[in-house]
Amino acid sequence: MTGALKSTVRRVAKTASAVAGGQAALVLSQVLLPPAFLSSYGVTVYGEWLALSAGAAWLLSLDFGMQAFITNQLSLEYFAGNLPRLRRLQSVGLRISVAVVLTGLLLAAALIWLVPLNKALGLSMSREVASSIGICLVLQVLVGILWGQLNGVLRAIGYPHRAENWGQIQKSLYFAGTYALVLRRAPLWWLPLTQLATFVVMTAASLADLRRLEPRVFPTMRYWDRETAKEVLKPSLWFGSFTLNQFLLFQAPILVLNQVAGKPAVVAFSICRGMYGMVRQGIATFRYAIRPEITRLAGLQEWSRLRRMYSMCERFSFTAGIVASALAFVAAPRILVLWTRRSDLFSAPLYAAMMLCTIVVVGKDTRLDLQYATNRHIRSAMLCLFTYGVFAIGSVPAARMAGGVGIAVAWAAVEIIQMAWMHRENREVVPTLTYWSLLKLCLSGLAALAIFVPIEQALVGSTTHTFVLSLALVAAGLLVCTSLMFGHPDAIYQLGAGFRLFRDSGVATRSN
C-alpha cells in the first residue's frame, strides 16, 4: 500500500470511528425510544408526538443549505490557503443563518398563536398543551441549525473526526435525556427543552475546541460582504432544498397518514421506516467517513484518487444495501416482538415494499454523496425538489388506496428516477460508472421480493434455533451473490488494509 493511500485510509478510519459512535447513539434512540413511548404514553399519545414533531420539522428547511455549502466551501478555501476568503464566507454564512433562525422563530410563534394545533392535527390534548410542546420543538429545531453550522467548522479545517466526536456526544446526551424523561412519563414539553439544552452545551464545547486548535478560523460576524452573500445564497438555497426534501419525504407522509388513517397507522409506518432507517444509517457510516476525504481530494484536484475511492464506496454500499435490507425483512416479525412487545405492528406487504425502497435509496444516496461532497448538486437538487413535491402530493391518494404500502411504493418509484439522473450527472466526475450497476441493483431488489417474501412466510412459527440457522444461511448466500455482482479484488484488498489501519488509528483518535 502506498504512502498516500495509507494516509487517506488513516484519515477515513479516524472519521469512521467517530461517525460510528454517532450512528450508534442514533440507532439506540431508534431502538429504545419507540417501545418506551408506547409503554409510557400509549399508541395515541405517541402518534400525537410524532405528528407534532413532523409539524416542527419543516423549520429545518430554514437552514437554506448554509451548513452543507459553507462547510464544503470553507474546506476548499482552507486547503487552498485562502484564509481571507474563508473568513468572509464564514462571516456571511453565520450572519444569514442567525437572521433566518430569528425570523423563523417569530413566524412559527405567530403561527402557533393563530392556529389551534390540537384541532389542525386532530390531537386529544388541549390547545395550551399542544402550543407549549410546539414552541419548545421549534426552539430545539432552530438552535440545532446553528449548532450544525458552527460544529461544521472543525470538519472544514481537517478535523472531521473531532466534529463527529462532538456530534456523537450531543446525540448521546440528546438520547439519554429524552429516554430518561419518557421512562418517567414526564410532560411532553420537557422533552424538547432537554434536547435544546444538549445543543447549547455542545455548541459551547465545540467552539472551545476550535479556538484551541485553530484560532484563526474562530467564527465571527465581522466580515460582511454583499457580493459574497449573493455568491453564497444561490448554491446554498439548492443545498437547502435537500433539507426541505427531508420534510417532504419523511414528515409529510406522517401528517398525511395522521389525517387519512389515524394514529395506529402513523405508529406502524413510523416504526417500519425507523427499522429500515437503521439499515440505511449503518451503511451511511462508511459513506459519511469517505465524504470529507472526497471533498479534500476535490479541493486538491486529485481526480484519479477520488474516482478510485468513490468506485470502492459504491460497490460496498450496494452490497450492504441488498444484504442488510433482505435480512431485516426476514427478521422483522421477531425483531418487532422483542423490540415493541407487540406482534400487531408487522405487515408483510408494508415491510416488503420498504425493503425494496431501502435498496434503491441506498443506491441513490451513494450517488448523491459524490455531488454533496463536491458542491456539484444544483441540477440534482432541482430534480429532487420537484419529484419529492410530487411524492408529497401523491402520498395523499397513495395513502387512501393502500395506506403505508402505497406511500412506500411511491417513494421507491421516485428514488429510482432520482438515482438514474444522478448517475448520469456523476459520470462527468467518474466516467467509469456504468448503468449496468444500477440495473443490477434494481433487479436485485425485485429478486429479493420474489425470494424473501416466501422465506419470511415459511419461517413463521419456526423455532428460534431453526430461525437463526436459516438467517445465517440466507446471509451467507446473499454475501456470496452480491460480492460476485458488485465486488472487486482490489476493493476487497483496500478494505482489508483499511480495517488494519482502523485498529491502529483507534488509539490516535482517542488521544486526539
C-alpha positions in Angstrom: 0.0 0.0 0.0 1.4 3.4 -1.0 2.1 6.2 1.5 -0.6 8.4 0.0 -3.2 5.5 0.3 -2.1 4.8 3.9 -2.6 8.5 4.8 -6.0 8.5 3.1 -7.2 5.3 4.8 -6.0 6.6 8.2 -8.0 9.8 7.9 -11.0 7.9 6.7 -10.6 5.4 9.6 -10.4 8.1 12.2 -13.5 9.8 10.8 -15.3 6.4 10.6 -14.7 5.6 14.2 -16.2 8.9 15.2 -19.2 8.6 12.8 -19.9 5.1 14.0 -20.2 6.3 17.6 -22.7 9.0 16.5 -24.6 6.5 14.4 -24.7 4.1 17.4 -26.3 6.8 19.5 -28.9 7.4 16.8 -29.6 3.7 16.4 -30.0 3.4 20.2 -32.5 6.2 20.0 -34.5 4.5 17.3 -34.4 1.1 19.0 -35.2 2.2 22.6 -37.5 5.2 22.3 -40.5 3.8 20.3 -41.1 0.9 22.9 -40.5 3.4 25.7 -43.0 5.8 24.3 -45.6 3.1 23.7 -45.2 1.7 27.2 -45.3 5.1 28.9 -47.8 7.1 26.8 -49.6 4.6 24.6 -50.2 4.5 20.9 -52.4 7.6 20.7 -50.1 9.9 22.5 -47.0 8.6 20.7 -48.8 9.2 17.4 -49.6 12.7 18.5 -45.9 13.3 19.5 -44.9 12.1 16.0 -47.4 14.4 14.4 -46.2 17.4 16.4 -42.6 16.6 15.7 -43.4 16.3 12.0 -45.1 19.7 12.1 -42.0 21.4 13.5 -39.5 19.6 11.2 -40.3 22.0 8.3 -38.3 24.6 10.1 -35.1 22.6 9.2 -35.5 24.0 5.7 -34.6 27.4 7.1 -31.0 26.2 7.1 -31.2 27.0 3.4 -28.4 24.5 2.9 -26.0 27.0 4.5 -24.4 24.4 6.7 -23.6 22.0 3.9 -22.4 24.5 1.3 -20.4 26.7 3.8 -18.7 23.7 5.3 -17.6 22.3 1.9 -16.6 25.7 0.7 -14.6 26.5 3.8 -12.8 23.3 3.4 -11.9 24.1 -0.2 -10.6 27.5 0.8 -8.7 26.3 3.9 -6.7 23.7 2.0 -6.1 26.2 -0.8 -4.6 28.5 1.8 -7.0 31.4 1.2 -7.8 32.5 4.8 -9.2 36.0 3.9 -11.7 34.4 1.6 -12.6 31.7 4.2 -13.2 34.4 6.9 -15.6 36.3 4.6 -17.5 33.2 3.7 -17.8 32.1 7.3 -19.0 35.5 8.5 -21.5 35.9 5.7 -22.9 32.4 6.3 -23.2 33.0 10.0 -25.0 36.3 9.7 -27.5 34.9 7.2 -28.2 31.8 9.4 -28.7 33.9 12.6 -31.1 36.3 10.8 -33.1 33.4 9.2 -33.3 31.5 12.5 -34.7 34.6 14.4 -37.2 35.2 11.5 -38.3 31.6 11.6 -38.8 31.8 15.4 -41.0 34.8 15.1 -43.1 33.3 12.2 -43.5 29.9 14.0 -44.5 31.6 17.2 -47.1 33.7 15.3 -48.5 30.6 13.5 -48.8 28.7 16.8 -50.6 31.6 18.4 -53.0 32.0 15.5 -53.7 28.3 14.7 -55.1 25.8 17.2 -52.6 22.9 16.8 -54.8 20.4 18.6 -57.6 20.9 16.0 -55.3 21.2 13.0 -53.5 17.9 13.8 -56.5 16.1 15.4 -54.9 15.8 18.8 -56.7 14.8 22.0 -54.7 17.3 24.2 -55.8 20.9 24.9 -54.7 23.8 22.7 -52.5 25.2 25.5 -50.6 21.9 25.9 -50.2 21.4 22.1 -48.9 25.0 21.7 -46.4 24.6 24.6 -45.0 21.4 23.0 -45.0 23.1 19.6 -43.0 26.2 20.6 -40.5 24.0 22.5 -40.0 21.8 19.4 -39.5 25.0 17.3 -36.8 26.3 19.6 -35.0 22.9 19.6 -35.0 22.7 15.8 -33.8 26.2 15.2 -30.9 26.1 17.7 -29.9 22.8 16.2 -29.4 24.6 12.8 -26.9 26.9 14.3 -25.2 24.1 16.1 -24.7 22.2 12.9 -23.0 25.2 11.1 -20.7 26.1 14.0 -19.6 22.5 14.6 -19.0 22.0 10.9 -16.0 24.4 11.0 -13.9 21.6 12.6 -14.8 19.4 9.7 -13.8 22.1 7.2 -10.3 22.6 8.6 -9.3 18.9 8.5 -10.7 17.6 11.8 -13.8 15.8 10.7 -13.3 13.1 13.4 -13.4 15.8 16.1 -16.6 17.3 14.7 -18.1 13.8 14.6 -16.9 13.2 18.2 -18.7 16.4 19.4 -21.8 15.3 17.4 -21.6 11.9 19.0 -21.6 13.3 22.5 -24.5 15.6 21.6 -26.6 12.7 20.1 -25.8 10.6 23.2 -26.9 13.3 25.6 -30.0 14.0 23.4 -31.0 10.4 23.6 -30.2 9.8 27.3 -32.2 12.9 28.3 -35.2 12.0 26.2 -35.2 8.4 27.2 -35.0 9.2 30.9 -37.9 11.6 30.7 -40.0 9.2 28.7 -39.5 6.4 31.2 -40.5 8.9 34.0 -43.7 9.8 32.0 -42.7 13.5 32.1 -44.8 16.1 30.4 -44.1 16.1 26.7 -42.9 19.7 26.6 -40.0 18.7 28.9 -38.5 16.6 26.1 -37.7 19.3 23.5 -36.4 21.6 26.3 -34.0 18.9 27.4 -33.0 18.3 23.7 -32.4 22.1 23.3 -30.0 22.1 26.3 -27.8 19.5 24.6 -27.4 21.7 21.5 -26.5 24.7 23.6 -23.9 22.9 25.8 -22.2 21.1 22.9 -22.0 24.3 20.8 -20.0 25.9 23.6 -17.8 22.8 23.9 -17.2 22.6 20.1 -16.3 26.3 19.8 -13.8 26.0 22.7 -12.1 23.1 20.9 -12.0 25.1 17.7 -10.4 28.0 19.4 -7.7 25.8 20.8 -6.9 24.0 17.5 -7.1 26.9 15.0 -8.0 30.3 16.5 -7.6 31.9 13.0 -10.9 30.5 11.9 -13.0 31.0 15.1 -16.5 32.1 14.0 -17.2 35.8 13.7 -19.8 38.0 12.0 -17.4 41.0 11.4 -16.6 40.4 7.8 -19.8 41.2 5.9 -19.6 41.4 2.1 -22.6 41.9 -0.1 -21.1 40.2 -3.2 -20.1 37.1 -1.2 -23.6 36.9 0.2 -25.0 36.8 -3.3 -22.5 34.2 -4.3 -23.3 32.0 -1.3 -27.1 32.2 -1.4 -27.9 30.5 -4.8 -26.0 27.3 -4.2 -26.9 27.3 -0.6 -30.6 27.6 -1.4 -30.3 24.5 -3.6 -28.4 22.7 -0.8 -31.3 23.8 1.4 -33.7 22.1 -0.9 -32.3 18.8 0.3 -33.4 19.8 3.8 -36.8 20.7 2.5 -36.9 17.4 0.8 -36.4 15.7 4.1 -39.6 17.3 5.3 -41.5 16.3 2.1 -40.1 12.8 2.3 -40.2 11.9 6.0 -42.6 14.3 7.7 -45.3 14.9 5.1 -46.3 11.2 4.9 -46.7 11.2 8.7 -49.0 14.2 8.5 -51.0 12.6 5.6 -51.3 9.2 7.4 -52.4 11.1 10.6 -55.3 12.6 8.7 -56.2 9.7 6.4 -55.6 6.6 8.5 -55.2 7.7 12.1 -52.6 7.3 14.9 -52.2 3.5 14.8 -51.2 3.7 11.1 -48.8 6.5 11.9 -47.1 4.5 14.6 -46.9 1.3 12.4 -45.5 3.2 9.4 -43.0 5.2 11.6 -41.7 2.0 13.3 -41.3 0.2 9.9 -39.5 3.2 8.4 -37.4 3.6 11.5 -36.3 0.0 11.4 -35.1 0.3 7.8 -33.7 3.7 8.6 -31.3 1.9 10.9 -30.2 -0.2 7.9 -29.6 3.0 5.9 -27.7 4.7 8.7 -25.5 1.7 9.3 -24.4 1.7 5.6 -24.1 5.5 5.6 -21.5 5.3 8.4 -19.0 4.2 5.7 -20.1 6.9 3.2 -20.0 9.7 5.8 -16.4 8.8 6.7 -15.5 8.9 3.0 -17.2 12.2 2.2 -14.7 14.6 3.9 -11.9 12.8 2.1 -13.7 13.2 -1.3 -14.1 17.0 -0.5 -10.4 17.2 0.3 -9.4 15.4 -2.9 -11.6 17.6 -5.0 -10.0 20.7 -3.4 -6.6 19.3 -4.3 -7.9 18.3 -7.7 -6.6 14.7 -7.3 -9.4 13.3 -9.5 -7.9 9.9 -10.2 -7.7 9.1 -6.5 -11.2 10.5 -5.9 -12.6 8.2 -8.6 -10.9 5.1 -7.2 -12.2 5.9 -3.7 -15.8 6.6 -4.9 -15.9 3.4 -7.0 -14.9 1.3 -4.0 -17.5 3.1 -1.9 -20.2 2.4 -4.4 -19.5 -1.4 -4.6 -19.6 -1.9 -0.9 -22.7 0.3 -0.4 -24.7 -1.6 -3.0 -23.7 -4.9 -1.5 -24.5 -3.9 2.1 -27.8 -2.3 1.0 -29.1 -5.6 -0.5 -27.9 -7.9 2.2 -29.0 -5.8 5.2 -32.4 -4.9 3.7 -33.3 -8.5 2.9 -32.1 -9.8 6.4 -34.1 -7.0 8.1 -37.3 -8.1 6.3 -36.9 -11.8 7.1 -36.2 -11.0 10.8 -38.7 -8.2 11.2 -41.6 -10.2 12.8 -39.3 -11.4 15.6 -37.5 -8.2 16.0 -40.8 -6.3 16.4 -42.0 -8.6 19.2 -38.7 -8.2 21.0 -38.5 -4.5 20.3 -42.0 -3.3 21.0 -43.6 -6.2 22.8 -46.3 -6.1 20.2 -47.0 -8.5 17.3 -49.7 -6.5 15.6 -47.3 -3.9 14.1 -45.9 -6.3 11.4 -47.4 -6.2 8.0 -45.6 -8.3 5.3 -46.7 -6.0 2.4 -45.5 -2.9 4.1 -42.2 -4.3 5.1 -41.6 -5.9 1.7 -42.3 -2.6 0.0 -39.9 -0.8 2.4 -37.2 -3.4 1.8 -37.3 -2.7 -2.0 -37.4 1.0 -1.3 -34.4 0.8 1.1 -32.3 -1.0 -1.5 -33.0 1.8 -4.1 -32.5 4.6 -1.5 -29.0 3.3 -0.6 -28.1 3.3 -4.3 -29.4 6.9 -4.8 -27.7 8.2 -1.6 -24.4 6.7 -2.8 -24.8 8.7 -6.0 -25.8 11.9 -4.1 -22.8 11.8 -1.8 -20.4 12.5 -4.6 -22.3 15.6 -5.6 -22.8 16.6 -2.0 -19.1 16.4 -1.2 -18.0 18.4 -4.3 -20.8 21.0 -4.4 -22.0 19.7 -7.8 -25.6 19.5 -6.7 -27.7 22.2 -8.2 -29.3 20.3 -11.1 -29.9 17.2 -8.9 -31.4 19.5 -6.2 -33.9 20.8 -8.7 -35.0 17.4 -9.7 -35.2 16.2 -6.1 -37.3 19.1 -5.0 -39.7 18.6 -7.9 -40.0 14.8 -7.5 -40.4 14.9 -3.7 -43.0 17.6 -4.1 -44.9 15.3 -6.4 -44.4 12.5 -4.0 -45.8 14.5 -1.1 -48.9 15.4 -3.1 -49.2 11.9 -4.4 -48.9 10.4 -0.9 -52.5 11.5 -0.3 -54.1 9.3 -2.9 -51.5 6.6 -2.2 -52.4 6.5 1.5 -56.1 6.5 0.7 -55.7 3.5 -1.6 -53.1 1.4 0.2 -52.0 3.2 3.4 -48.4 2.9 4.3 -47.7 0.4 1.5 -48.8 2.9 -1.2 -46.5 5.6 0.3 -43.6 3.1 0.3 -44.1 2.1 -3.3 -44.4 5.8 -4.4 -41.2 6.5 -2.5 -39.3 3.7 -4.3 -40.5 5.0 -7.7 -39.3 8.5 -7.0 -35.9 7.2 -5.8 -35.4 5.2 -9.0 -35.9 8.3 -11.1 -33.5 10.3 -9.0 -30.9 7.6 -8.9 -30.8 7.3 -12.7 -30.5 11.1 -13.1 -27.7 11.4 -10.5 -25.8 8.5 -12.1 -25.8 10.5 -15.4 -24.5 13.6 -13.6 -21.8 11.7 -11.7 -20.3 10.3 -14.9 -18.8 13.8 -15.5 -16.6 13.2 -12.4 -16.3 9.4 -12.6 -16.6 8.4 -16.3 -16.2 4.7 -15.4 -19.6 4.5 -13.8 -22.0 2.2 -15.8 -25.7 1.9 -15.9 -25.3 -1.8 -15.7 -24.6 -1.4 -11.9 -27.9 0.4 -11.4 -29.8 -2.2 -13.4 -28.2 -5.0 -11.2 -29.2 -3.1 -8.1 -32.9 -2.7 -9.2 -33.1 -6.3 -10.4 -31.7 -7.5 -7.1 -34.5 -5.6 -5.3 -37.1 -7.4 -7.4 -35.4 -10.7 -6.9 -35.4 -10.1 -3.1 -39.2 -9.6 -3.2 -39.6 -12.9 -5.1 -37.2 -14.9 -2.9 -37.6 -13.5 0.6 -41.3 -13.0 0.9 -41.8 -16.8 0.8 -38.9 -17.3 3.1 -40.4 -15.0 5.7 -43.7 -16.8 5.5 -42.0 -20.2 5.7 -40.2 -19.2 8.9 -43.4 -18.1 10.7 -43.8 -20.3 13.8 -40.3 -21.9 13.4 -38.2 -22.5 16.5 -35.5 -20.0 17.5 -32.7 -22.4 16.5 -34.2 -23.0 13.1 -34.8 -19.3 12.5 -31.2 -18.3 13.5 -29.7 -21.1 11.3 -31.9 -20.1 8.4 -31.0 -16.4 8.8 -27.3 -17.3 8.8 -27.6 -19.4 5.6 -29.5 -16.5 4.0 -26.9 -14.0 5.0 -24.0 -16.2 3.7 -25.8 -16.8 0.3 -26.5 -13.1 -0.1 -22.9 -12.1 0.6 -21.6 -14.5 -2.0 -24.1 -13.5 -4.7 -23.7 -9.7 -4.1 -19.9 -9.9 -3.9 -19.9 -11.6 -7.3 -22.2 -8.9 -8.7 -20.5 -5.8 -7.2 -17.3 -6.9 -5.5 -13.8 -6.5 -6.9 -10.5 -8.0 -5.6 -8.7 -4.6 -5.5 -11.6 -3.1 -3.4 -11.6 -6.1 -1.0 -7.8 -5.7 -0.6 -8.1 -2.0 0.1 -11.0 -2.6 2.6 -8.8 -5.2 4.4 -6.0 -2.7 4.6 -8.4 -0.1 5.9 -9.5 -2.4 8.7 -5.9 -2.9 9.8 -5.2 0.8 9.8 -8.6 1.3 11.6 -7.2 -0.6 14.5 -4.0 1.4 14.6 -5.9 4.7 14.3 -8.3 3.9 17.2 -5.6 4.9 19.8 -4.8 8.1 17.8 -8.5 9.0 17.6 -8.9 8.7 21.3 -5.8 10.7 22.0 -6.8 13.5 19.7 
